């Protein structure tokens, strides 16, 4: 991480393949998904400038942490990239209303069932609540 501050000028334009820096084997529970994502020209097969990665990794996200807006976390139960506890701990630091939902039986890229159905159902509920004006404070699991 300390070396990222040195990434500027011509070095910042060096293309880096996403699959070189992302553990795509753990994208989901089926290793075929990781192989597919690694080859996808819009996913792991894509290249991004080293400067973009450096900027992304160094960004503090202060404004997002202090803003007051609703957040609904839908976290994959078997995510091997991001532990549920890390996402829940981060959610607790936010200032707006929050809820969370576990996407059962799926990895980081929630394509496995029943997690995919949980994701779609959760999105429908969030959209319906937004339309009805209920917001996030009315459902279980909110703070």
Secondary structure, DSSP 4 states (H G I P E B T S, - for coil): -GGGGG--GGGGG-EEEHHHHS-GGGSSSSHHHHHHHHH-TTTTT-EEEHHHHHHHHH---HHHHH----EEEEEETT-SSS-HHHHHHHHHT-SS-EEEEEETT--SS--STTHHHHHHHHHHHHHHHHHHT--STTSTT--
